[in-house]
Amino acid sequence: MPEPVVPAGFTLRPAGPDDLARRVAVHRAVWHPSRVTEPSYRAVMAAWPYRAGLDWVVEAPDGRFAAQCLIWLDERNAVGELEPVGTLPEFRRTGLARAVCLAALRAAHHAGAREAVVYPVINHPKSAGALPLYRDLGFHPYARTLTFTRTRRRIPPFPGSASPEGARRPT
């Protein structure tokens, strides 16, 4: 695995307990609108299987977090899942996402991961642009998820009922 490299003045490191506000700020900026708050992220950090050593950030020269990558480790299967990964818009296409992912992947490997997965939402405007990054990191497509939905209008009535509104379950 190649060595992660960041531009001069940037720092690549795991997020620490004193970084909560900046860690939440980068997430909210990247995934706006986001429901992530300091209390909700504190709960994430306290939950199993979160590991602080697998929550990586790139700190910009001005002190903001410019990019982030969190890996969730499934110890039993030795698999790490990247989620979420993000870079502030003004720092995209500078190599920061690649560097933060490589650093997090190395940390996951040292923690026992032998494989890694990522589940980008291909038709989501914020995720589709990441596909070249994931390919560059060595990820290969292996499955697709199809989502099926139906609206209330299309739910067929129960047998013997006159209309969906008057539907009743057989006894």
Backbone as JSON Lines, residues from 0, in Angstrom:
{"i":0,"aa":"M","n":[0.86,-1.18,0.0],"ca":[0.0,0.0,0.0],"c":[0.91,1.24,0.0]}
{"i":1,"aa":"P","n":[0.63,2.17,-0.9],"ca":[1.49,3.37,-0.97],"c":[1.41,4.22,0.3]}
{"i":2,"aa":"E","n":[2.45,4.97,0.5],"ca":[2.52,5.88,1.65],"c":[1.58,7.07,1.4]}
{"i":3,"aa":"P","n":[0.74,7.42,2.4],"ca":[-0.12,8.6,2.21],"c":[0.71,9.88,2.21]}
{"i":4,"aa":"V","n":[0.39,10.78,1.28],"ca":[1.13,12.03,1.16],"c":[0.13,13.18,1.15]}
{"i":5,"aa":"V","n":[0.42,14.22,1.94],"ca":[-0.4,15.43,1.95],"c":[0.47,16.62,1.55]}
{"i":6,"aa":"P","n":[-0.13,17.67,1.01],"ca":[0.65,18.87,0.65],"c":[1.31,19.5,1.88]}
{"i":7,"aa":"A","n":[2.35,20.26,1.63],"ca":[3.07,20.95,2.71],"c":[2.08,21.79,3.53]}
{"i":8,"aa":"G","n":[2.23,21.74,4.84],"ca":[1.38,22.51,5.75],"c":[0.17,21.75,6.25]}
{"i":9,"aa":"F","n":[-0.17,20.63,5.62],"ca":[-1.3,19.81,6.05],"c":[-0.79,18.69,6.97]}
{"i":10,"aa":"T","n":[-1.62,18.28,7.9],"ca":[-1.27,17.21,8.83],"c":[-2.28,16.09,8.73]}
{"i":11,"aa":"L","n":[-1.79,14.88,8.63],"ca":[-2.61,13.68,8.54],"c":[-2.49,12.94,9.87]}
{"i":12,"aa":"R","n":[-3.65,12.67,10.5],"ca":[-3.61,12.02,11.82],"c":[-4.97,11.48,12.2]}
{"i":13,"aa":"P","n":[-5.0,10.58,13.22],"ca":[-6.3,10.16,13.75],"c":[-6.93,11.31,14.53]}
{"i":14,"aa":"A","n":[-8.24,11.4,14.48],"ca":[-8.95,12.41,15.28],"c":[-8.82,12.02,16.75]}
{"i":15,"aa":"G","n":[-8.71,13.0,17.6],"ca":[-8.58,12.75,19.04],"c":[-9.8,13.23,19.79]}
{"i":16,"aa":"P","n":[-9.84,12.97,21.08],"ca":[-11.01,13.35,21.88],"c":[-11.26,14.86,21.93]}
{"i":17,"aa":"D","n":[-10.21,15.67,21.74],"ca":[-10.38,17.13,21.76],"c":[-10.77,17.7,20.4]}
{"i":18,"aa":"D","n":[-10.97,16.84,19.4],"ca":[-11.25,17.28,18.04],"c":[-12.73,17.22,17.68]}
{"i":19,"aa":"L","n":[-13.59,16.97,18.64],"ca":[-15.0,16.72,18.36],"c":[-15.63,17.83,17.51]}
{"i":20,"aa":"A","n":[-15.47,19.08,17.9],"ca":[-16.13,20.17,17.18],"c":[-15.67,20.24,15.72]}
{"i":21,"aa":"R","n":[-14.36,20.13,15.49],"ca":[-13.85,20.19,14.11],"c":[-14.22,18.93,13.32]}
{"i":22,"aa":"R","n":[-14.29,17.79,14.0],"ca":[-14.66,16.54,13.31],"c":[-16.11,16.63,12.84]}
{"i":23,"aa":"V","n":[-16.97,17.17,13.68],"ca":[-18.37,17.36,13.32],"c":[-18.49,18.42,12.22]}
{"i":24,"aa":"A","n":[-17.72,19.48,12.32],"ca":[-17.79,20.57,11.34],"c":[-17.44,20.08,9.93]}
{"i":25,"aa":"V","n":[-16.39,19.26,9.8],"ca":[-16.03,18.77,8.47],"c":[-17.11,17.84,7.94]}
{"i":26,"aa":"H","n":[-17.66,17.0,8.79],"ca":[-18.74,16.11,8.34],"c":[-19.95,16.92,7.87]}
{"i":27,"aa":"R","n":[-20.36,17.89,8.65],"ca":[-21.54,18.69,8.31],"c":[-21.32,19.47,7.02]}
{"i":28,"aa":"A","n":[-20.12,20.0,6.82],"ca":[-19.83,20.77,5.61],"c":[-19.81,19.87,4.38]}
{"i":29,"aa":"V","n":[-19.24,18.7,4.5],"ca":[-19.15,17.78,3.37],"c":[-20.51,17.2,3.01]}
{"i":30,"aa":"W","n":[-21.29,16.83,4.02],"ca":[-22.56,16.12,3.8],"c":[-23.78,16.99,4.06]}
{"i":31,"aa":"H","n":[-23.64,18.31,3.88],"ca":[-24.76,19.23,4.1],"c":[-25.93,18.87,3.18]}
{"i":32,"aa":"P","n":[-27.14,18.83,3.68],"ca":[-27.51,18.98,5.09],"c":[-27.24,17.69,5.85]}
{"i":33,"aa":"S","n":[-26.83,17.84,7.07],"ca":[-26.47,16.69,7.9],"c":[-27.12,16.82,9.26]}
{"i":34,"aa":"R","n":[-27.52,15.69,9.81],"ca":[-28.1,15.68,11.16],"c":[-27.04,15.45,12.23]}
{"i":35,"aa":"V","n":[-25.77,15.3,11.82],"ca":[-24.71,15.04,12.78],"c":[-24.47,16.3,13.62]}
{"i":36,"aa":"T","n":[-24.44,16.09,14.93],"ca":[-24.17,17.17,15.89],"c":[-23.07,16.68,16.83]}
{"i":37,"aa":"E","n":[-22.56,17.56,17.66],"ca":[-21.56,17.13,18.64],"c":[-22.11,16.04,19.56]}
{"i":38,"aa":"P","n":[-23.31,16.18,20.11],"ca":[-23.82,15.09,20.95],"c":[-24.01,13.77,20.17]}
{"i":39,"aa":"S","n":[-24.48,13.85,18.92],"ca":[-24.69,12.61,18.17],"c":[-23.34,11.95,17.81]}
{"i":40,"aa":"Y","n":[-22.34,12.77,17.51],"ca":[-21.03,12.18,17.19],"c":[-20.35,11.65,18.44]}
{"i":41,"aa":"R","n":[-20.57,12.3,19.56],"ca":[-20.06,11.78,20.83],"c":[-20.65,10.4,21.1]}
{"i":42,"aa":"A","n":[-21.93,10.23,20.77],"ca":[-22.58,8.92,20.93],"c":[-21.97,7.9,19.97]}
{"i":43,"aa":"V","n":[-21.65,8.3,18.74],"ca":[-20.98,7.42,17.79],"c":[-19.63,6.98,18.37]}
{"i":44,"aa":"M","n":[-18.89,7.93,18.91],"ca":[-17.57,7.62,19.46],"c":[-17.64,6.69,20.67]}
{"i":45,"aa":"A","n":[-18.75,6.72,21.37],"ca":[-18.9,5.87,22.56],"c":[-19.47,4.49,22.22]}
{"i":46,"aa":"A","n":[-19.93,4.32,21.0],"ca":[-20.6,3.09,20.6],"c":[-19.6,2.06,20.06]}
{"i":47,"aa":"W","n":[-19.93,0.79,20.27],"ca":[-19.17,-0.28,19.63],"c":[-19.63,-0.34,18.18]}
{"i":48,"aa":"P","n":[-18.78,-0.5,17.22],"ca":[-17.37,-0.84,17.24],"c":[-16.44,0.33,16.92]}
{"i":49,"aa":"Y","n":[-16.84,1.56,17.23],"ca":[-16.01,2.73,16.93],"c":[-14.63,2.58,17.58]}
{"i":50,"aa":"R","n":[-13.61,2.94,16.82],"ca":[-12.24,2.98,17.34],"c":[-11.63,4.32,16.94]}
{"i":51,"aa":"A","n":[-11.16,5.06,17.9],"ca":[-10.57,6.38,17.62],"c":[-9.4,6.27,16.65]}
{"i":52,"aa":"G","n":[-8.63,5.21,16.72],"ca":[-7.48,5.04,15.84],"c":[-7.85,4.78,14.39]}
{"i":53,"aa":"L","n":[-9.14,4.59,14.11],"ca":[-9.6,4.37,12.73],"c":[-10.42,5.55,12.2]}
{"i":54,"aa":"D","n":[-10.43,6.65,12.93],"ca":[-11.15,7.87,12.55],"c":[-10.09,8.91,12.18]}
{"i":55,"aa":"W","n":[-9.81,9.04,10.89],"ca":[-8.69,9.85,10.43],"c":[-9.14,11.18,9.82]}
{"i":56,"aa":"V","n":[-8.28,12.18,9.96],"ca":[-8.55,13.52,9.42],"c":[-7.28,14.09,8.79]}
{"i":57,"aa":"V","n":[-7.49,15.06,7.92],"ca":[-6.41,15.9,7.41],"c":[-6.67,17.29,7.94]}
{"i":58,"aa":"E","n":[-5.72,17.82,8.67],"ca":[-5.83,19.17,9.23],"c":[-5.15,20.15,8.28]}
{"i":59,"aa":"A","n":[-5.9,21.19,7.9],"ca":[-5.37,22.22,6.99],"c":[-4.47,23.17,7.77]}
{"i":60,"aa":"P","n":[-3.65,23.95,7.08],"ca":[-2.78,24.91,7.75],"c":[-3.53,25.91,8.64]}
{"i":61,"aa":"D","n":[-4.8,26.2,8.31],"ca":[-5.58,27.15,9.11],"c":[-6.26,26.49,10.32]}
{"i":62,"aa":"G","n":[-6.04,25.17,10.52],"ca":[-6.6,24.47,11.68],"c":[-7.89,23.73,11.42]}
{"i":63,"aa":"R","n":[-8.55,24.01,10.3],"ca":[-9.78,23.27,9.97],"c":[-9.42,21.86,9.55]}
{"i":64,"aa":"F","n":[-10.37,20.95,9.71],"ca":[-10.22,19.63,9.13],"c":[-10.7,19.74,7.69]}
{"i":65,"aa":"A","n":[-9.83,19.36,6.76],"ca":[-10.13,19.48,5.34],"c":[-10.69,18.19,4.75]}
{"i":66,"aa":"A","n":[-10.38,17.05,5.38],"ca":[-10.85,15.76,4.88],"c":[-10.95,14.79,6.04]}
{"i":67,"aa":"Q","n":[-11.79,13.77,5.85],"ca":[-11.98,12.78,6.91],"c":[-12.31,11.42,6.32]}
{"i":68,"aa":"C","n":[-11.94,10.36,7.07],"ca":[-12.27,8.99,6.69],"c":[-12.39,8.17,7.97]}
{"i":69,"aa":"L","n":[-13.53,7.57,8.16],"ca":[-13.76,6.7,9.3],"c":[-13.88,5.28,8.79]}
{"i":70,"aa":"I","n":[-13.17,4.36,9.42],"ca":[-13.27,2.95,9.07],"c":[-13.86,2.2,10.25]}
{"i":71,"aa":"W","n":[-14.84,1.37,9.95],"ca":[-15.46,0.5,10.95],"c":[-14.87,-0.9,10.75]}
{"i":72,"aa":"L","n":[-14.29,-1.46,11.8],"ca":[-13.64,-2.76,11.69],"c":[-14.54,-3.88,12.19]}
{"i":73,"aa":"D","n":[-14.75,-4.86,11.33],"ca":[-15.43,-6.1,11.69],"c":[-14.3,-7.09,11.99]}
{"i":74,"aa":"E","n":[-13.99,-7.24,13.28],"ca":[-12.87,-8.1,13.67],"c":[-13.08,-9.55,13.27]}
{"i":75,"aa":"R","n":[-14.27,-10.04,13.43],"ca":[-14.55,-11.45,13.16],"c":[-14.23,-11.82,11.71]}
{"i":76,"aa":"N","n":[-14.6,-10.94,10.79],"ca":[-14.37,-11.19,9.37],"c":[-13.12,-10.49,8.82]}
{"i":77,"aa":"A","n":[-12.43,-9.74,9.66],"ca":[-11.22,-9.01,9.28],"c":[-11.47,-8.06,8.11]}
{"i":78,"aa":"V","n":[-12.61,-7.34,8.17],"ca":[-13.0,-6.42,7.1],"c":[-13.21,-5.02,7.68]}
{"i":79,"aa":"G","n":[-12.67,-4.03,7.01],"ca":[-12.92,-2.64,7.37],"c":[-13.86,-2.01,6.36]}
{"i":80,"aa":"E","n":[-14.79,-1.21,6.85],"ca":[-15.71,-0.5,5.97],"c":[-15.46,1.0,6.08]}
{"i":81,"aa":"L","n":[-15.15,1.63,4.95],"ca":[-14.96,3.07,4.91],"c":[-16.32,3.74,4.89]}
{"i":82,"aa":"E","n":[-16.59,4.55,5.9],"ca":[-17.88,5.25,5.94],"c":[-17.97,6.13,7.18]}
{"i":83,"aa":"P","n":[-18.0,7.4,7.02],"ca":[-18.0,8.2,5.8],"c":[-16.6,8.65,5.39]}
{"i":84,"aa":"V","n":[-16.49,9.06,4.14],"ca":[-15.28,9.66,3.59],"c":[-15.71,10.99,3.01]}
{"i":85,"aa":"G","n":[-14.95,12.04,3.26],"ca":[-15.33,13.33,2.69],"c":[-14.21,14.34,2.72]}
{"i":86,"aa":"T","n":[-14.29,15.3,1.8],"ca":[-13.33,16.4,1.71],"c":[-14.1,17.69,1.51]}
{"i":87,"aa":"L","n":[-13.69,18.74,2.2],"ca":[-14.32,20.04,2.0],"c":[-14.21,20.44,0.53]}
{"i":88,"aa":"P","n":[-15.24,21.07,-0.02],"ca":[-15.22,21.41,-1.45],"c":[-13.96,22.16,-1.91]}
{"i":89,"aa":"E","n":[-13.47,23.09,-1.12],"ca":[-12.32,23.88,-1.57],"c":[-11.01,23.1,-1.57]}
{"i":90,"aa":"F","n":[-11.01,21.89,-1.01],"ca":[-9.8,21.06,-0.97],"c":[-9.9,19.82,-1.86]}
{"i":91,"aa":"R","n":[-10.98,19.69,-2.61],"ca":[-11.14,18.52,-3.47],"c":[-10.14,18.57,-4.63]}
{"i":92,"aa":"R","n":[-9.77,17.4,-5.12],"ca":[-8.82,17.23,-6.21],"c":[-7.4,17.67,-5.82]}
{"i":93,"aa":"T","n":[-7.06,17.58,-4.54],"ca":[-5.72,17.92,-4.06],"c":[-5.0,16.7,-3.49]}
{"i":94,"aa":"G","n":[-5.65,15.54,-3.51],"ca":[-5.03,14.34,-2.98],"c":[-5.32,14.07,-1.51]}
{"i":95,"aa":"L","n":[-6.09,14.95,-0.88],"ca":[-6.36,14.77,0.55],"c":[-7.24,13.55,0.83]}
{"i":96,"aa":"A","n":[-8.26,13.31,0.0],"ca":[-9.13,12.14,0.21],"c":[-8.32,10.86,0.06]}
{"i":97,"aa":"R","n":[-7.47,10.8,-0.93],"ca":[-6.63,9.62,-1.12],"c":[-5.73,9.4,0.09]}
{"i":98,"aa":"A","n":[-5.09,10.47,0.55],"ca":[-4.17,10.36,1.68],"c":[-4.89,9.92,2.95]}
{"i":99,"aa":"V","n":[-6.04,10.51,3.24],"ca":[-6.75,10.17,4.47],"c":[-7.28,8.74,4.41]}
{"i":100,"aa":"C","n":[-7.72,8.31,3.23],"ca":[-8.18,6.92,3.08],"c":[-7.02,5.95,3.23]}
{"i":101,"aa":"L","n":[-5.89,6.24,2.6],"ca":[-4.73,5.36,2.74],"c":[-4.29,5.25,4.2]}
{"i":102,"aa":"A","n":[-4.26,6.36,4.9],"ca":[-3.86,6.33,6.31],"c":[-4.83,5.5,7.14]}
{"i":103,"aa":"A","n":[-6.12,5.69,6.9],"ca":[-7.13,4.93,7.65],"c":[-7.06,3.45,7.28]}
{"i":104,"aa":"L","n":[-6.85,3.13,6.0],"ca":[-6.72,1.74,5.58],"c":[-5.49,1.08,6.22]}
{"i":105,"aa":"R","n":[-4.38,1.8,6.3],"ca":[-3.19,1.26,6.97],"c":[-3.48,0.98,8.44]}
{"i":106,"aa":"A","n":[-4.16,1.92,9.09],"ca":[-4.5,1.73,10.5],"c":[-5.41,0.52,10.68]}
{"i":107,"aa":"A","n":[-6.36,0.36,9.77],"ca":[-7.26,-0.8,9.84],"c":[-6.48,-2.1,9.63]}
{"i":108,"aa":"H","n":[-5.53,-2.08,8.71],"ca":[-4.71,-3.27,8.48],"c":[-3.92,-3.62,9.76]}
{"i":109,"aa":"H","n":[-3.34,-2.62,10.39],"ca":[-2.59,-2.86,11.64],"c":[-3.51,-3.35,12.75]}
{"i":110,"aa":"A","n":[-4.8,-3.0,12.66],"ca":[-5.78,-3.44,13.67],"c":[-6.36,-4.81,13.34]}
{"i":111,"aa":"G","n":[-5.99,-5.39,12.19],"ca":[-6.44,-6.73,11.86],"c":[-7.25,-6.89,10.59]}
{"i":112,"aa":"A","n":[-7.57,-5.8,9.91],"ca":[-8.34,-5.91,8.67],"c":[-7.49,-6.51,7.56]}
{"i":113,"aa":"R","n":[-8.06,-7.41,6.82],"ca":[-7.38,-8.02,5.67],"c":[-8.07,-7.66,4.36]}
{"i":114,"aa":"E","n":[-9.28,-7.13,4.47],"ca":[-10.03,-6.65,3.32],"c":[-10.72,-5.35,3.73]}
{"i":115,"aa":"A","n":[-11.16,-4.6,2.71],"ca":[-11.9,-3.38,2.98],"c":[-13.02,-3.25,1.95]}
{"i":116,"aa":"V","n":[-14.11,-2.61,2.36],"ca":[-15.25,-2.36,1.48],"c":[-15.67,-0.91,1.63]}
{"i":117,"aa":"V","n":[-16.33,-0.42,0.59],"ca":[-16.93,0.9,0.62],"c":[-18.21,0.81,-0.2]}
{"i":118,"aa":"Y","n":[-19.24,1.49,0.25],"ca":[-20.54,1.42,-0.42],"c":[-20.97,2.8,-0.9]}
{"i":119,"aa":"P","n":[-20.37,3.32,-1.97],"ca":[-20.81,4.62,-2.47],"c":[-22.19,4.52,-3.09]}
{"i":120,"aa":"V","n":[-22.98,5.55,-2.91],"ca":[-24.3,5.6,-3.53],"c":[-24.08,6.24,-4.9]}
{"i":121,"aa":"I","n":[-24.11,5.42,-5.92],"ca":[-23.7,5.86,-7.26],"c":[-24.56,7.0,-7.79]}
{"i":122,"aa":"N","n":[-25.85,6.99,-7.5],"ca":[-26.71,8.05,-8.05],"c":[-26.82,9.25,-7.11]}
{"i":123,"aa":"H","n":[-26.0,9.31,-6.05],"ca":[-25.99,10.46,-5.15],"c":[-24.92,11.43,-5.65]}
{"i":124,"aa":"P","n":[-25.27,12.7,-5.85],"ca":[-24.32,13.64,-6.44],"c":[-23.03,13.79,-5.64]}
{"i":125,"aa":"K","n":[-23.08,13.61,-4.33],"ca":[-21.87,13.77,-3.52],"c":[-21.02,12.51,-3.51]}
{"i":126,"aa":"S","n":[-21.59,11.37,-3.84],"ca":[-20.84,10.11,-3.82],"c":[-20.3,9.72,-5.19]}
{"i":127,"aa":"A","n":[-21.02,10.05,-6.24],"ca":[-20.64,9.59,-7.58],"c":[-19.23,10.05,-7.95]}
{"i":128,"aa":"G","n":[-18.83,11.23,-7.53],"ca":[-17.5,11.75,-7.84],"c":[-16.38,11.0,-7.16]}
{"i":129,"aa":"A","n":[-16.69,10.19,-6.17],"ca":[-15.67,9.46,-5.44],"c":[-15.28,8.15,-6.1]}
{"i":130,"aa":"L","n":[-16.03,7.7,-7.1],"ca":[-15.74,6.41,-7.72],"c":[-14.3,6.32,-8.26]}
{"i":131,"aa":"P","n":[-13.77,7.35,-8.95],"ca":[-12.37,7.26,-9.39],"c":[-11.39,7.14,-8.21]}
{"i":132,"aa":"L","n":[-11.68,7.79,-7.11],"ca":[-10.84,7.67,-5.91],"c":[-10.81,6.23,-5.43]}
{"i":133,"aa":"Y","n":[-11.98,5.63,-5.3],"ca":[-12.03,4.26,-4.79],"c":[-11.34,3.29,-5.74]}
{"i":134,"aa":"R","n":[-11.49,3.5,-7.03],"ca":[-10.78,2.65,-8.0],"c":[-9.27,2.84,-7.87]}
{"i":135,"aa":"D","n":[-8.83,4.09,-7.71],"ca":[-7.41,4.39,-7.54],"c":[-6.84,3.74,-6.28]}
{"i":136,"aa":"L","n":[-7.67,3.59,-5.27],"ca":[-7.23,2.95,-4.02],"c":[-7.23,1.43,-4.13]}
{"i":137,"aa":"G","n":[-7.7,0.89,-5.26],"ca":[-7.68,-0.54,-5.47],"c":[-9.01,-1.24,-5.27]}
{"i":138,"aa":"F","n":[-10.06,-0.49,-5.03],"ca":[-11.39,-1.09,-4.88],"c":[-11.93,-1.46,-6.25]}
{"i":139,"aa":"H","n":[-12.69,-2.55,-6.29],"ca":[-13.32,-3.01,-7.53],"c":[-14.8,-3.24,-7.27]}
{"i":140,"aa":"P","n":[-15.66,-2.86,-8.22],"ca":[-17.09,-3.15,-8.03],"c":[-17.32,-4.65,-7.93]}
{"i":141,"aa":"Y","n":[-18.19,-5.05,-7.01],"ca":[-18.51,-6.47,-6.88],"c":[-19.99,-6.74,-6.73]}
{"i":142,"aa":"A","n":[-20.77,-5.73,-6.44],"ca":[-22.21,-5.94,-6.26],"c":[-22.92,-4.62,-6.48]}
{"i":143,"aa":"R","n":[-24.21,-4.72,-6.72],"ca":[-25.05,-3.54,-6.84],"c":[-26.24,-3.74,-5.94]}
{"i":144,"aa":"T","n":[-26.72,-2.65,-5.41],"ca":[-27.91,-2.68,-4.58],"c":[-29.06,-2.07,-5.36]}
{"i":145,"aa":"L","n":[-30.15,-2.79,-5.46],"ca":[-31.35,-2.26,-6.08],"c":[-32.34,-1.95,-4.97]}
{"i":146,"aa":"T","n":[-32.89,-0.76,-5.0],"ca":[-33.86,-0.36,-3.99],"c":[-35.24,-0.38,-4.61]}
{"i":147,"aa":"F","n":[-36.14,-1.11,-3.99],"ca":[-37.52,-1.19,-4.45],"c":[-38.4,-0.42,-3.48]}
{"i":148,"aa":"T","n":[-39.27,0.41,-3.99],"ca":[-40.2,1.15,-3.14],"c":[-41.59,1.07,-3.77]}
{"i":149,"aa":"R","n":[-42.58,1.32,-2.97],"ca":[-43.94,1.42,-3.49],"c":[-44.66,2.46,-2.67]}
{"i":150,"aa":"T","n":[-45.58,3.14,-3.32],"ca":[-46.32,4.16,-2.61],"c":[-47.6,3.55,-2.06]}
{"i":151,"aa":"R","n":[-48.2,4.24,-1.16],"ca":[-49.43,3.75,-0.54],"c":[-50.53,3.5,-1.57]}
{"i":152,"aa":"R","n":[-50.6,4.35,-2.6],"ca":[-51.62,4.2,-3.64],"c":[-51.52,2.87,-4.36]}
{"i":153,"aa":"R","n":[-50.32,2.33,-4.43],"ca":[-50.12,1.12,-5.23],"c":[-50.24,-0.16,-4.42]}
{"i":154,"aa":"I","n":[-50.48,-0.07,-3.16],"ca":[-50.61,-1.28,-2.35],"c":[-51.95,-1.91,-2.68]}
{"i":155,"aa":"P","n":[-51.93,-3.14,-3.14],"ca":[-53.2,-3.77,-3.49],"c":[-54.04,-3.99,-2.24]}
{"i":156,"aa":"P","n":[-55.37,-3.92,-2.4],"ca":[-56.24,-4.15,-1.24],"c":[-56.19,-5.61,-0.81]}
{"i":157,"aa":"F","n":[-56.54,-5.82,0.44],"ca":[-56.62,-7.19,0.93],"c":[-57.79,-7.89,0.22]}
{"i":158,"aa":"P","n":[-57.69,-9.18,0.03],"ca":[-58.79,-9.91,-0.63],"c":[-60.1,-9.7,0.13]}
{"i":159,"aa":"G","n":[-61.14,-9.44,-0.61],"ca":[-62.46,-9.29,0.0],"c":[-62.77,-7.88,0.46]}
{"i":160,"aa":"S","n":[-61.82,-6.96,0.37],"ca":[-62.13,-5.59,0.8],"c":[-62.54,-4.77,-0.41]}
{"i":161,"aa":"A","n":[-63.34,-3.77,-0.19],"ca":[-63.87,-2.94,-1.28],"c":[-62.84,-1.92,-1.74]}
{"i":162,"aa":"S","n":[-62.0,-1.4,-0.83],"ca":[-61.03,-0.37,-1.19],"c":[-59.87,-0.44,-0.21]}
{"i":163,"aa":"P","n":[-58.72,0.16,-0.59],"ca":[-57.59,0.16,0.33],"c":[-57.92,0.83,1.66]}
{"i":164,"aa":"E","n":[-58.76,1.89,1.62],"ca":[-59.1,2.59,2.86],"c":[-59.93,1.69,3.78]}
{"i":165,"aa":"G","n":[-60.77,0.82,3.19],"ca":[-61.61,-0.04,3.99],"c":[-61.0,-1.42,4.18]}
{"i":166,"aa":"A","n":[-59.71,-1.53,3.85],"ca":[-59.07,-2.82,3.95],"c":[-59.06,-3.33,5.37]}
{"i":167,"aa":"R","n":[-59.34,-4.6,5.51],"ca":[-59.25,-5.24,6.82],"c":[-58.58,-6.59,6.62]}
{"i":168,"aa":"R","n":[-57.87,-6.98,7.61],"ca":[-57.17,-8.27,7.53],"c":[-58.15,-9.41,7.74]}
{"i":169,"aa":"P","n":[-57.94,-10.5,7.02],"ca":[-58.8,-11.67,7.25],"c":[-58.63,-12.17,8.68]}
{"i":170,"aa":"T","n":[-59.7,-12.66,9.26],"ca":[-59.61,-13.16,10.64],"c":[-59.47,-14.65,10.68]}
